[in-house]
Amino acid sequence: MWRLSMLEKRSSDGVVRALSEIGIMPAKSKAQQMAAGAALAAKRGEKKKSELRGASKSMVESMSEQQLHDLASTKRKGKPRRASKS
C-alpha cells in the first residue's frame, strides 16, 4: 500500500493517528485480525455467515469489504494475542 509507505516516516503514534484519519485502522491484536479475516471470508461467500461467532459476526454486518481487508491484512509481528483492556 502506497499510503503506508508515506506514513512510515512519522512516529509510531503519528502513524496510528494518520491511519485513522484516512480510514485505515490496524488491528490491535492477533484475535482482532483473525476475526476480521473470518468476517471477510463470510462477506466474500467463502464461509457461511452462520459459522461466525463473537466479534466476526458483528464485523461482517457493520464493516465494508475494504475495511475488513485492511484490518485483516495488518502485520502480526509485535501484536499481543489479545488486546489489553484500556
Helices and strands as residue ranges (DSSP letters): H 2-7, H 12-21, H 30-43, G 49-51, H 55-62, H 65-72
